[in-house]
Amino acid sequence: MSIAGIILLFVSVYLLTGVLFVIPFFWKGISKVDEGSKNGSIGFRIIIIPGVIVFWPLLLNKWRKIIAAENKLK
């Protein structure tokens, strides 16, 4: 496999993971990561989909830290 093929495979897996991350993030995580989005419209969520797909590792890390902090408080 060529270097270009490896890069293309890596980018494809990264973006596919981001697409799969959007579903649970919009279902449960977005309201924890950004409290202002609780009243966000469907239009808002559609607009931020590309950003969520690209920045999914950062959002996942932030979501995990928030969950860990909430569990410490219990």
All heavy atoms as a GROMACS GRO file, in nm:
protein
  589
    1MET      N    1   0.085  -0.118   0.000
    1MET     CA    2   0.000   0.000   0.000
    1MET      C    3   0.090   0.124   0.000
    1MET      O    4   0.186   0.132   0.074
    1MET     CB    5  -0.091  -0.003   0.123
    1MET     CG    6  -0.191   0.109   0.127
    1MET     SD    7  -0.305   0.102   0.265
    1MET     CE    8  -0.441   0.016   0.189
    2SER      N    9   0.053   0.221  -0.078
    2SER     CA   10   0.132   0.343  -0.089
    2SER      C   11   0.106   0.435   0.031
    2SER      O   12   0.009   0.416   0.106
    2SER     CB   13   0.098   0.416  -0.218
    2SER     OG   14  -0.034   0.464  -0.212
    3ILE      N   15   0.190   0.533   0.046
    3ILE     CA   16   0.174   0.630   0.154
    3ILE      C   17   0.042   0.705   0.139
    3ILE      O   18  -0.029   0.728   0.237
    3ILE     CB   19   0.293   0.727   0.158
    3ILE    CG1   20   0.420   0.651   0.196
    3ILE    CG2   21   0.268   0.841   0.255
    3ILE    CD1   22   0.546   0.733   0.191
    4ALA      N   23   0.008   0.741   0.016
    4ALA     CA   24  -0.119   0.810  -0.008
    4ALA      C   25  -0.237   0.722   0.030
    4ALA      O   26  -0.336   0.771   0.086
    4ALA     CB   27  -0.129   0.851  -0.154
    5GLY      N   28  -0.227   0.594   0.003
    5GLY     CA   29  -0.334   0.501   0.040
    5GLY      C   30  -0.348   0.488   0.191
    5GLY      O   31  -0.460   0.482   0.244
    6ILE      N   32  -0.236   0.487   0.260
    6ILE     CA   33  -0.239   0.479   0.407
    6ILE      C   34  -0.301   0.605   0.466
    6ILE      O   35  -0.383   0.599   0.557
    6ILE     CB   36  -0.097   0.455   0.462
    6ILE    CG1   37  -0.049   0.315   0.421
    6ILE    CG2   38  -0.093   0.471   0.613
    6ILE    CD1   39   0.098   0.289   0.449
    7ILE      N   40  -0.262   0.720   0.413
    7ILE     CA   41  -0.318   0.847   0.461
    7ILE      C   42  -0.468   0.852   0.434
    7ILE      O   43  -0.546   0.892   0.521
    7ILE     CB   44  -0.245   0.966   0.397
    7ILE    CG1   45  -0.101   0.974   0.450
    7ILE    CG2   46  -0.319   1.097   0.424
    7ILE    CD1   47  -0.013   1.074   0.379
    8LEU      N   48  -0.508   0.810   0.315
    8LEU     CA   49  -0.650   0.809   0.280
    8LEU      C   50  -0.728   0.715   0.372
    8LEU      O   51  -0.838   0.749   0.417
    8LEU     CB   52  -0.669   0.770   0.135
    8LEU     CG   53  -0.811   0.774   0.081
    8LEU    CD1   54  -0.867   0.915   0.090
    8LEU    CD2   55  -0.816   0.724  -0.062
    9LEU      N   56  -0.672   0.600   0.403
    9LEU     CA   57  -0.736   0.506   0.494
    9LEU      C   58  -0.750   0.567   0.634
    9LEU      O   59  -0.856   0.558   0.696
    9LEU     CB   60  -0.657   0.375   0.500
    9LEU     CG   61  -0.711   0.269   0.594
    9LEU    CD1   62  -0.849   0.222   0.548
    9LEU    CD2   63  -0.614   0.153   0.605
   10PHE      N   64  -0.643   0.629   0.684
   10PHE     CA   65  -0.646   0.692   0.816
   10PHE      C   66  -0.752   0.802   0.822
   10PHE      O   67  -0.831   0.807   0.916
   10PHE     CB   68  -0.508   0.750   0.850
   10PHE     CG   69  -0.506   0.825   0.980
   10PHE    CD1   70  -0.506   0.758   1.100
   10PHE    CD2   71  -0.507   0.964   0.981
   10PHE    CE1   72  -0.505   0.827   1.220
   10PHE    CE2   73  -0.507   1.035   1.100
   10PHE     CZ   74  -0.506   0.965   1.221
   11VAL      N   75  -0.755   0.888   0.721
   11VAL     CA   76  -0.853   0.997   0.718
   11VAL      C   77  -0.995   0.943   0.709
   11VAL      O   78  -1.086   0.992   0.776
   11VAL     CB   79  -0.822   1.095   0.602
   11VAL    CG1   80  -0.934   1.195   0.582
   11VAL    CG2   81  -0.691   1.168   0.628
   12SER      N   82  -1.014   0.838   0.631
   12SER     CA   83  -1.147   0.778   0.618
   12SER      C   84  -1.195   0.720   0.750
   12SER      O   85  -1.310   0.740   0.788
   12SER     CB   86  -1.145   0.668   0.511
   12SER     OG   87  -1.111   0.720   0.387
   13VAL      N   88  -1.109   0.648   0.819
   13VAL     CA   89  -1.146   0.590   0.949
   13VAL      C   90  -1.174   0.700   1.050
   13VAL      O   91  -1.270   0.693   1.128
   13VAL     CB   92  -1.036   0.493   0.999
   13VAL    CG1   93  -1.060   0.452   1.142
   13VAL    CG2   94  -1.028   0.372   0.908
   14TYR      N   95  -1.091   0.804   1.051
   14TYR     CA   96  -1.109   0.917   1.142
   14TYR      C   97  -1.245   0.984   1.120
   14TYR      O   98  -1.320   1.009   1.215
   14TYR     CB   99  -0.996   1.018   1.121
   14TYR     CG  100  -1.001   1.138   1.211
   14TYR    CD1  101  -0.944   1.135   1.337
   14TYR    CD2  102  -1.061   1.256   1.169
   14TYR    CE1  103  -0.948   1.246   1.420
   14TYR    CE2  104  -1.066   1.367   1.251
   14TYR     CZ  105  -1.008   1.361   1.376
   14TYR     OH  106  -1.013   1.471   1.457
   15LEU      N  107  -1.278   1.012   0.995
   15LEU     CA  108  -1.404   1.079   0.965
   15LEU      C  109  -1.525   0.988   0.989
   15LEU      O  110  -1.628   1.034   1.036
   15LEU     CB  111  -1.404   1.131   0.821
   15LEU     CG  112  -1.307   1.246   0.793
   15LEU    CD1  113  -1.309   1.283   0.646
   15LEU    CD2  114  -1.336   1.366   0.880
   16LEU      N  115  -1.511   0.860   0.959
   16LEU     CA  116  -1.620   0.767   0.986
   16LEU      C  117  -1.646   0.757   1.136
   16LEU      O  118  -1.761   0.755   1.180
   16LEU     CB  119  -1.589   0.629   0.928
   16LEU     CG  120  -1.695   0.522   0.954
   16LEU    CD1  121  -1.828   0.561   0.888
   16LEU    CD2  122  -1.649   0.387   0.903
   17THR      N  123  -1.540   0.755   1.214
   17THR     CA  124  -1.557   0.755   1.360
   17THR      C  125  -1.628   0.883   1.405
   17THR      O  126  -1.714   0.879   1.493
   17THR     CB  127  -1.420   0.743   1.430
   17THR    OG1  128  -1.353   0.628   1.379
   17THR    CG2  129  -1.435   0.732   1.579
   18GLY      N  130  -1.593   0.995   1.345
   18GLY     CA  131  -1.659   1.121   1.377
   18GLY      C  132  -1.807   1.119   1.342
   18GLY      O  133  -1.891   1.168   1.418
   19VAL      N  134  -1.841   1.060   1.228
   19VAL     CA  135  -1.982   1.049   1.188
   19VAL      C  136  -2.059   0.963   1.288
   19VAL      O  137  -2.170   0.996   1.328
   19VAL     CB  138  -1.993   0.992   1.045
   19VAL    CG1  139  -2.136   0.954   1.012
   19VAL    CG2  140  -1.940   1.093   0.944
   20LEU      N  141  -1.998   0.854   1.332
   20LEU     CA  142  -2.063   0.767   1.431
   20LEU      C  143  -2.071   0.834   1.567
   20LEU      O  144  -2.164   0.807   1.644
   20LEU     CB  145  -1.989   0.634   1.440
   20LEU     CG  146  -1.991   0.548   1.314
   20LEU    CD1  147  -1.904   0.425   1.332
   20LEU    CD2  148  -2.133   0.510   1.278
   21PHE      N  149  -1.977   0.920   1.599
   21PHE     CA  150  -1.976   0.991   1.727
   21PHE      C  151  -2.089   1.093   1.736
   21PHE      O  152  -2.140   1.122   1.844
   21PHE     CB  153  -1.840   1.060   1.746
   21PHE     CG  154  -1.832   1.147   1.868
   21PHE    CD1  155  -1.818   1.091   1.993
   21PHE    CD2  156  -1.837   1.285   1.858
   21PHE    CE1  157  -1.809   1.170   2.107
   21PHE    CE2  158  -1.829   1.365   1.969
   21PHE     CZ  159  -1.815   1.308   2.094
   22VAL      N  160  -2.129   1.150   1.622
   22VAL     CA  161  -2.233   1.253   1.621
   22VAL      C  162  -2.362   1.204   1.687
   22VAL      O  163  -2.426   1.278   1.761
   22VAL     CB  164  -2.260   1.301   1.476
   22VAL    CG1  165  -2.387   1.382   1.467
   22VAL    CG2  166  -2.143   1.381   1.424
   23ILE      N  167  -2.398   1.080   1.663
   23ILE     CA  168  -2.528   1.028   1.710
   23ILE      C  169  -2.537   1.030   1.863
   23ILE      O  170  -2.626   1.095   1.918
   23ILE     CB  171  -2.555   0.889   1.651
   23ILE    CG1  172  -2.562   0.899   1.499
   23ILE    CG2  173  -2.682   0.829   1.708
   23ILE    CD1  174  -2.549   0.768   1.427
   24PRO      N  175  -2.447   0.963   1.936
   24PRO     CA  176  -2.460   0.967   2.083
   24PRO      C  177  -2.429   1.106   2.140
   24PRO      O  178  -2.485   1.145   2.242
   24PRO     CB  179  -2.359   0.864   2.132
   24PRO     CG  180  -2.264   0.844   2.022
   24PRO     CD  181  -2.340   0.872   1.895
   25PHE      N  182  -2.343   1.180   2.071
   25PHE     CA  183  -2.309   1.314   2.121
   25PHE      C  184  -2.430   1.406   2.116
   25PHE      O  185  -2.457   1.479   2.211
   25PHE     CB  186  -2.194   1.373   2.040
   25PHE     CG  187  -2.147   1.506   2.093
   25PHE    CD1  188  -2.079   1.514   2.212
   25PHE    CD2  189  -2.172   1.622   2.023
   25PHE    CE1  190  -2.036   1.636   2.262
   25PHE    CE2  191  -2.130   1.744   2.070
   25PHE     CZ  192  -2.061   1.752   2.191
   26PHE      N  193  -2.506   1.401   2.007
   26PHE     CA  194  -2.626   1.484   2.000
   26PHE      C  195  -2.735   1.433   2.092
   26PHE      O  196  -2.817   1.509   2.140
   26PHE     CB  197  -2.678   1.492   1.857
   26PHE     CG  198  -2.606   1.592   1.771
   26PHE    CD1  199  -2.637   1.604   1.638
   26PHE    CD2  200  -2.508   1.673   1.822
   26PHE    CE1  201  -2.573   1.696   1.557
   26PHE    CE2  202  -2.442   1.765   1.743
   26PHE     CZ  203  -2.474   1.776   1.609
   27TRP      N  204  -2.737   1.303   2.115
   27TRP     CA  205  -2.841   1.245   2.199
   27TRP      C  206  -2.818   1.278   2.346
   27TRP      O  207  -2.911   1.315   2.416
   27TRP     CB  208  -2.845   1.094   2.176
   27TRP     CG  209  -2.955   1.023   2.245
   27TRP    CD1  210  -3.083   1.066   2.266
   27TRP    CD2  211  -2.949   0.896   2.306
   27TRP    NE1  212  -3.155   0.972   2.333
   27TRP    CE2  213  -3.074   0.866   2.359
   27TRP    CE3  214  -2.848   0.801   2.319
   27TRP    CZ2  215  -3.102   0.747   2.425
   27TRP    CZ3  216  -2.875   0.683   2.383
   27TRP    CH2  217  -3.002   0.658   2.436
   28LYS      N  218  -2.694   1.267   2.395
   28LYS     CA  219  -2.669   1.287   2.537
   28LYS      C  220  -2.560   1.388   2.569
   28LYS      O  221  -2.566   1.456   2.669
   28LYS     CB  222  -2.631   1.153   2.601
   28LYS     CG  223  -2.744   1.058   2.610
   28LYS     CD  224  -2.732   0.978   2.735
   28LYS     CE  225  -2.856   0.894   2.749
   28LYS     NZ  226  -2.880   0.856   2.884
   29GLY      N  227  -2.456   1.394   2.489
   29GLY     CA  228  -2.336   1.467   2.527
   29GLY      C  229  -2.339   1.616   2.506
   29GLY      O  230  -2.278   1.690   2.583
   30ILE      N  231  -2.408   1.663   2.406
   30ILE     CA  232  -2.401   1.806   2.372
   30ILE      C  233  -2.453   1.893   2.486
   30ILE      O  234  -2.399   1.999   2.513
   30ILE     CB  235  -2.472   1.836   2.239
   30ILE    CG1  236  -2.433   1.975   2.189
   30ILE    CG2  237  -2.621   1.823   2.252
   30ILE    CD1  238  -2.472   2.003   2.048
   31SER      N  239  -2.555   1.849   2.555
   31SER     CA  240  -2.609   1.929   2.664
   31SER      C  241  -2.514   1.933   2.784
   31SER      O  242  -2.519   2.026   2.864
   31SER     CB  243  -2.746   1.876   2.707
   31SER     OG  244  -2.734   1.743   2.753
   32LYS      N  245  -2.427   1.834   2.797
   32LYS     CA  246  -2.329   1.834   2.905
   32LYS      C  247  -2.208   1.920   2.870
   32LYS      O  248  -2.155   1.990   2.955
   32LYS     CB  249  -2.286   1.692   2.938
   32LYS     CG  250  -2.395   1.608   2.999
   32LYS     CD  251  -2.341   1.473   3.039
   32LYS     CE  252  -2.450   1.386   3.096
   32LYS     NZ  253  -2.492   1.425   3.228
   33VAL      N  254  -2.164   1.913   2.746
   33VAL     CA  255  -2.046   1.986   2.704
   33VAL      C  256  -2.076   2.135   2.689
   33VAL      O  257  -1.995   2.219   2.725
   33VAL     CB  258  -1.991   1.927   2.572
   33VAL    CG1  259  -1.880   2.012   2.515
   33VAL    CG2  260  -1.942   1.785   2.594
   34ASP      N  261  -2.193   2.168   2.636
   34ASP     CA  262  -2.231   2.307   2.614
   34ASP      C  263  -2.374   2.327   2.663
   34ASP      O  264  -2.468   2.292   2.594
   34ASP     CB  265  -2.218   2.342   2.466
   34ASP     CG  266  -2.251   2.487   2.438
   34ASP    OD1  267  -2.254   2.568   2.532
   34ASP    OD2  268  -2.273   2.519   2.320
   35GLU      N  269  -2.387   2.383   2.781
   35GLU     CA  270  -2.520   2.399   2.840
   35GLU      C  271  -2.608   2.495   2.760
   35GLU      O  272  -2.730   2.487   2.765
   35GLU     CB  273  -2.508   2.443   2.984
   35GLU     CG  274  -2.445   2.336   3.070
   35GLU     CD  275  -2.470   2.357   3.217
   35GLU    OE1  276  -2.561   2.434   3.252
   35GLU    OE2  277  -2.400   2.296   3.296
   36GLY      N  278  -2.549   2.584   2.684
   36GLY     CA  279  -2.626   2.677   2.601
   36GLY      C  280  -2.697   2.608   2.487
   36GLY      O  281  -2.789   2.663   2.427
   37SER      N  282  -2.655   2.487   2.455
   37SER     CA  283  -2.715   2.416   2.343
   37SER      C  284  -2.841   2.339   2.382
   37SER      O  285  -2.904   2.279   2.296
   37SER     CB  286  -2.614   2.318   2.283
   37SER     OG  287  -2.586   2.215   2.375
   38LYS      N  288  -2.877   2.340   2.509
   38LYS     CA  289  -2.998   2.268   2.552
   38LYS      C  290  -3.121   2.315   2.477
   38LYS      O  291  -3.209   2.236   2.446
   38LYS     CB  292  -3.018   2.283   2.703
   38LYS     CG  293  -2.922   2.202   2.784
   38LYS     CD  294  -2.949   2.216   2.931
   38LYS     CE  295  -2.848   2.136   3.010
   38LYS     NZ  296  -2.868   2.148   3.152
   39ASN      N  297  -3.128   2.443   2.450
   39ASN     CA  298  -3.243   2.499   2.380
   39ASN      C  299  -3.213   2.522   2.232
   39ASN      O  300  -3.285   2.595   2.165
   39ASN     CB  301  -3.286   2.631   2.445
   39ASN     CG  302  -3.331   2.610   2.587
   39ASN    OD1  303  -3.389   2.508   2.620
   39ASN    ND2  304  -3.302   2.706   2.674
   40GLY      N  305  -3.108   2.460   2.183
   40GLY     CA  306  -3.068   2.478   2.043
   40GLY      C  307  -3.167   2.411   1.948
   40GLY      O  308  -3.219   2.304   1.975
   41SER      N  309  -3.189   2.476   1.837
   41SER     CA  310  -3.282   2.423   1.739
   41SER      C  311  -3.217   2.313   1.656
   41SER      O  312  -3.096   2.291   1.663
   41SER     CB  313  -3.329   2.535   1.647
   41SER     OG  314  -3.220   2.580   1.569
   42ILE      N  315  -3.296   2.249   1.575
   42ILE     CA  316  -3.244   2.147   1.485
   42ILE      C  317  -3.149   2.210   1.383
   42ILE      O  318  -3.050   2.149   1.343
   42ILE     CB  319  -3.358   2.068   1.417
   42ILE    CG1  320  -3.303   1.946   1.341
   42ILE    CG2  321  -3.435   2.156   1.322
   42ILE    CD1  322  -3.257   1.836   1.427
   43GLY      N  323  -3.176   2.334   1.345
   43GLY     CA  324  -3.087   2.405   1.254
   43GLY      C  325  -2.948   2.424   1.312
   43GLY      O  326  -2.847   2.407   1.244
   44PHE      N  327  -2.942   2.458   1.440
   44PHE     CA  328  -2.814   2.472   1.509
   44PHE      C  329  -2.737   2.340   1.506
   44PHE      O  330  -2.618   2.337   1.478
   44PHE     CB  331  -2.837   2.516   1.654
   44PHE     CG  332  -2.717   2.502   1.742
   44PHE    CD1  333  -2.612   2.591   1.731
   44PHE    CD2  334  -2.709   2.400   1.835
   44PHE    CE1  335  -2.500   2.578   1.812
   44PHE    CE2  336  -2.598   2.387   1.916
   44PHE     CZ  337  -2.494   2.476   1.904
   45ARG      N  338  -2.807   2.232   1.535
   45ARG     CA  339  -2.740   2.101   1.538
   45ARG      C  340  -2.691   2.060   1.399
   45ARG      O  341  -2.584   2.002   1.386
   45ARG     CB  342  -2.832   1.995   1.596
   45ARG     CG  343  -2.854   2.019   1.744
   45ARG     CD  344  -2.948   1.919   1.805
   45ARG     NE  345  -2.976   1.957   1.942
   45ARG     CZ  346  -2.948   1.880   2.046
   45ARG    NH1  347  -2.896   1.761   2.029
   45ARG    NH2  348  -2.975   1.920   2.168
   46ILE      N  349  -2.767   2.093   1.297
   46ILE     CA  350  -2.724   2.061   1.160
   46ILE      C  351  -2.599   2.141   1.124
   46ILE      O  352  -2.506   2.089   1.063
   46ILE     CB  353  -2.838   2.088   1.060
   46ILE    CG1  354  -2.949   1.984   1.080
   46ILE    CG2  355  -2.787   2.087   0.917
   46ILE    CD1  356  -3.076   2.011   1.003
   47ILE      N  357  -2.596   2.267   1.166
   47ILE     CA  358  -2.482   2.353   1.133
   47ILE      C  359  -2.354   2.304   1.200
   47ILE      O  360  -2.246   2.312   1.141
   47ILE     CB  361  -2.512   2.499   1.173
   47ILE    CG1  362  -2.615   2.557   1.079
   47ILE    CG2  363  -2.385   2.583   1.174
   47ILE    CD1  364  -2.667   2.693   1.122
   48ILE      N  365  -2.361   2.250   1.320
   48ILE     CA  366  -2.239   2.210   1.391
   48ILE      C  367  -2.193   2.068   1.360
   48ILE      O  368  -2.088   2.025   1.408
   48ILE     CB  369  -2.251   2.231   1.543
   48ILE    CG1  370  -2.353   2.137   1.604
   48ILE    CG2  371  -2.280   2.376   1.576
   48ILE    CD1  372  -2.348   2.134   1.756
   49ILE      N  373  -2.268   1.993   1.280
   49ILE     CA  374  -2.230   1.855   1.248
   49ILE      C  375  -2.088   1.846   1.191
   49ILE      O  376  -2.008   1.764   1.237
   49ILE     CB  377  -2.333   1.789   1.154
   49ILE    CG1  378  -2.459   1.754   1.232
   49ILE    CG2  379  -2.275   1.664   1.089
   49ILE    CD1  380  -2.573   1.701   1.147
   50PRO      N  381  -2.049   1.928   1.092
   50PRO     CA  382  -1.912   1.914   1.039
   50PRO      C  383  -1.805   1.939   1.146
   50PRO      O  384  -1.703   1.868   1.150
   50PRO     CB  385  -1.904   2.021   0.930
   50PRO     CG  386  -2.045   2.046   0.891
   50PRO     CD  387  -2.127   2.025   1.014
   51GLY      N  388  -1.827   2.034   1.233
   51GLY     CA  389  -1.731   2.060   1.340
   51GLY      C  390  -1.722   1.947   1.440
   51GLY      O  391  -1.613   1.912   1.486
   52VAL      N  392  -1.834   1.886   1.472
   52VAL     CA  393  -1.835   1.772   1.563
   52VAL      C  394  -1.762   1.655   1.500
   52VAL      O  395  -1.684   1.585   1.567
   52VAL     CB  396  -1.979   1.734   1.602
   52VAL    CG1  397  -1.981   1.605   1.682
   52VAL    CG2  398  -2.044   1.845   1.682
   53ILE      N  399  -1.781   1.632   1.372
   53ILE     CA  400  -1.713   1.522   1.302
   53ILE      C  401  -1.562   1.543   1.305
   53ILE      O  402  -1.486   1.450   1.331
   53ILE     CB  403  -1.765   1.509   1.158
   53ILE    CG1  404  -1.909   1.458   1.160
   53ILE    CG2  405  -1.676   1.416   1.076
   53ILE    CD1  406  -1.977   1.460   1.024
   54VAL      N  407  -1.516   1.663   1.280
   54VAL     CA  408  -1.372   1.690   1.275
   54VAL      C  409  -1.310   1.691   1.414
   54VAL      O  410  -1.201   1.636   1.435
   54VAL     CB  411  -1.345   1.824   1.203
   54VAL    CG1  412  -1.200   1.863   1.214
   54VAL    CG2  413  -1.387   1.814   1.057
   55PHE      N  414  -1.378   1.750   1.511
   55PHE     CA  415  -1.319   1.766   1.644
   55PHE      C  416  -1.369   1.663   1.744
   55PHE      O  417  -1.366   1.686   1.865
   55PHE     CB  418  -1.347   1.908   1.696
   55PHE     CG  419  -1.279   2.014   1.615
   55PHE    CD1  420  -1.353   2.101   1.538
   55PHE    CD2  421  -1.142   2.025   1.613
   55PHE    CE1  422  -1.291   2.199   1.462
   55PHE    CE2  423  -1.078   2.122   1.538
   55PHE     CZ  424  -1.153   2.210   1.462
   56TRP      N  425  -1.413   1.545   1.698
   56TRP     CA  426  -1.470   1.446   1.787
   56TRP      C  427  -1.374   1.402   1.898
   56TRP      O  428  -1.421   1.380   2.010
   56TRP     CB  429  -1.526   1.326   1.709
   56TRP     CG  430  -1.424   1.236   1.646
   56TRP    CD1  431  -1.380   1.241   1.520
   56TRP    CD2  432  -1.356   1.128   1.709
   56TRP    NE1  433  -1.287   1.143   1.498
   56TRP    CE2  434  -1.271   1.071   1.612
   56TRP    CE3  435  -1.359   1.072   1.837
   56TRP    CZ2  436  -1.189   0.962   1.640
   56TRP    CZ3  437  -1.278   0.963   1.864
   56TRP    CH2  438  -1.194   0.910   1.767
   57PRO      N  439  -1.243   1.390   1.876
   57PRO     CA  440  -1.159   1.348   1.990
   57PRO      C  441  -1.158   1.451   2.103
   57PRO      O  442  -1.160   1.415   2.221
   57PRO     CB  443  -1.019   1.332   1.930
   57PRO     CG  444  -1.040   1.316   1.784
   57PRO     CD  445  -1.164   1.396   1.753
   58LEU      N  446  -1.157   1.579   2.069
   58LEU     CA  447  -1.158   1.683   2.170
   58LEU      C  448  -1.291   1.686   2.246
   58LEU      O  449  -1.294   1.699   2.369
   58LEU     CB  450  -1.133   1.820   2.106
   58LEU     CG  451  -1.001   1.836   2.032
   58LEU    CD1  452  -0.997   1.968   1.959
   58LEU    CD2  453  -0.885   1.824   2.129
   59LEU      N  454  -1.400   1.672   2.173
   59LEU     CA  455  -1.532   1.672   2.236
   59LEU      C  456  -1.552   1.548   2.323
   59LEU      O  457  -1.609   1.557   2.432
   59LEU     CB  458  -1.641   1.682   2.129
   59LEU     CG  459  -1.644   1.813   2.053
   59LEU    CD1  460  -1.734   1.802   1.931
   59LEU    CD2  461  -1.688   1.926   2.144
   60LEU      N  462  -1.503   1.433   2.278
   60LEU     CA  463  -1.513   1.312   2.357
   60LEU      C  464  -1.433   1.325   2.486
   60LEU      O  465  -1.481   1.288   2.594
   60LEU     CB  466  -1.462   1.192   2.277
   60LEU     CG  467  -1.462   1.057   2.349
   60LEU    CD1  468  -1.602   1.018   2.392
   60LEU    CD2  469  -1.399   0.950   2.262
   61ASN      N  470  -1.315   1.382   2.478
   61ASN     CA  471  -1.232   1.402   2.597
   61ASN      C  472  -1.301   1.496   2.696
   61ASN      O  473  -1.304   1.469   2.817
   61ASN     CB  474  -1.096   1.457   2.556
   61ASN     CG  475  -0.999   1.460   2.671
   61ASN    OD1  476  -1.001   1.374   2.758
   61ASN    ND2  477  -0.912   1.558   2.670
   62LYS      N  478  -1.357   1.604   2.646
   62LYS     CA  479  -1.426   1.699   2.733
   62LYS      C  480  -1.549   1.634   2.796
   62LYS      O  481  -1.575   1.651   2.916
   62LYS     CB  482  -1.468   1.823   2.653
   62LYS     CG  483  -1.523   1.933   2.739
   62LYS     CD  484  -1.540   2.061   2.660
   62LYS     CE  485  -1.586   2.172   2.751
   62LYS     NZ  486  -1.600   2.298   2.682
   63TRP      N  487  -1.624   1.557   2.720
   63TRP     CA  488  -1.743   1.488   2.769
   63TRP      C  489  -1.704   1.389   2.879
   63TRP      O  490  -1.768   1.381   2.983
   63TRP     CB  491  -1.809   1.418   2.651
   63TRP     CG  492  -1.943   1.357   2.675
   63TRP    CD1  493  -2.025   1.374   2.784
   63TRP    CD2  494  -2.014   1.271   2.587
   63TRP    NE1  495  -2.140   1.303   2.768
   63TRP    CE2  496  -2.136   1.239   2.648
   63TRP    CE3  497  -1.986   1.219   2.462
   63TRP    CZ2  498  -2.229   1.155   2.587
   63TRP    CZ3  499  -2.079   1.137   2.402
   63TRP    CH2  500  -2.200   1.106   2.466
   64ARG      N  501  -1.595   1.313   2.857
   64ARG     CA  502  -1.549   1.217   2.958
   64ARG      C  503  -1.507   1.286   3.087
   64ARG      O  504  -1.535   1.237   3.196
   64ARG     CB  505  -1.433   1.135   2.902
   64ARG     CG  506  -1.478   1.036   2.796
   64ARG     CD  507  -1.364   0.956   2.739
   64ARG     NE  508  -1.296   0.884   2.845
   64ARG     CZ  509  -1.169   0.850   2.843
   64ARG    NH1  510  -1.095   0.881   2.740
   64ARG    NH2  511  -1.115   0.783   2.942
   65LYS      N  512  -1.440   1.401   3.077
   65LYS     CA  513  -1.399   1.476   3.196
   65LYS      C  514  -1.520   1.525   3.274
   65LYS      O  515  -1.522   1.523   3.398
   65LYS     CB  516  -1.309   1.594   3.158
   65LYS     CG  517  -1.171   1.552   3.119
   65LYS     CD  518  -1.087   1.672   3.083
   65LYS     CE  519  -0.948   1.631   3.040
   65LYS     NZ  520  -0.865   1.746   3.001
   66ILE      N  521  -1.622   1.570   3.204
   66ILE     CA  522  -1.743   1.618   3.270
   66ILE      C  523  -1.814   1.503   3.342
   66ILE      O  524  -1.860   1.518   3.455
   66ILE     CB  525  -1.837   1.688   3.168
   66ILE    CG1  526  -1.773   1.818   3.122
   66ILE    CG2  527  -1.975   1.712   3.226
   66ILE    CD1  528  -1.841   1.883   3.004
   67ILE      N  529  -1.822   1.388   3.277
   67ILE     CA  530  -1.885   1.272   3.340
   67ILE      C  531  -1.807   1.229   3.463
   67ILE      O  532  -1.865   1.198   3.568
   67ILE     CB  533  -1.897   1.156   3.239
   67ILE    CG1  534  -2.002   1.190   3.134
   67ILE    CG2  535  -1.935   1.025   3.309
   67ILE    CD1  536  -2.008   1.094   3.018
   68ALA      N  537  -1.674   1.231   3.455
   68ALA     CA  538  -1.591   1.194   3.570
   68ALA      C  539  -1.611   1.292   3.686
   68ALA      O  540  -1.621   1.250   3.802
   68ALA     CB  541  -1.444   1.189   3.530
   69ALA      N  542  -1.621   1.420   3.655
   69ALA     CA  543  -1.646   1.519   3.760
   69ALA      C  544  -1.783   1.500   3.823
   69ALA      O  545  -1.798   1.516   3.944
   69ALA     CB  546  -1.631   1.660   3.701
   70GLU      N  547  -1.883   1.468   3.741
   70GLU     CA  548  -2.016   1.445   3.795
   70GLU      C  549  -2.019   1.322   3.885
   70GLU      O  550  -2.086   1.321   3.988
   70GLU     CB  551  -2.117   1.426   3.682
   70GLU     CG  552  -2.152   1.552   3.607
   70GLU     CD  553  -2.243   1.526   3.489
   70GLU    OE1  554  -2.265   1.409   3.451
   70GLU    OE2  555  -2.292   1.625   3.433
   71ASN      N  556  -1.944   1.219   3.848
   71ASN     CA  557  -1.940   1.099   3.930
   71ASN      C  558  -1.868   1.121   4.061
   71ASN      O  559  -1.898   1.057   4.161
   71ASN     CB  560  -1.874   0.984   3.853
   71ASN     CG  561  -1.963   0.932   3.742
   71ASN    OD1  562  -2.083   0.950   3.746
   71ASN    ND2  563  -1.902   0.870   3.643
   72LYS      N  564  -1.770   1.212   4.065
   72LYS     CA  565  -1.701   1.246   4.190
   72LYS      C  566  -1.794   1.315   4.288
   72LYS      O  567  -1.781   1.301   4.408
   72LYS     CB  568  -1.581   1.335   4.164
   72LYS     CG  569  -1.460   1.262   4.118
   72LYS     CD  570  -1.342   1.356   4.108
   72LYS     CE  571  -1.218   1.282   4.066
   72LYS     NZ  572  -1.102   1.372   4.060
   73LEU      N  573  -1.889   1.392   4.234
   73LEU     CA  574  -1.981   1.465   4.320
   73LEU      C  575  -2.086   1.374   4.384
   73LEU      O  576  -2.147   1.412   4.483
   73LEU     CB  577  -2.051   1.575   4.240
   73LEU     CG  578  -1.961   1.687   4.188
   73LEU    CD1  579  -2.041   1.783   4.100
   73LEU    CD2  580  -1.897   1.762   4.302
   74LYS      N  581  -2.107   1.257   4.328
   74LYS     CA  582  -2.210   1.167   4.382
   74LYS      C  583  -2.165   1.096   4.505
   74LYS      O  584  -2.067   1.072   4.547
   74LYS     CB  585  -2.250   1.065   4.276
   74LYS     CG  586  -2.329   1.128   4.164
   74LYS     CD  587  -2.372   1.025   4.065
   74LYS     CE  588  -2.448   1.089   3.952
   74LYS     NZ  589  -2.491   0.994   3.853
   0.00000   0.00000   0.00000
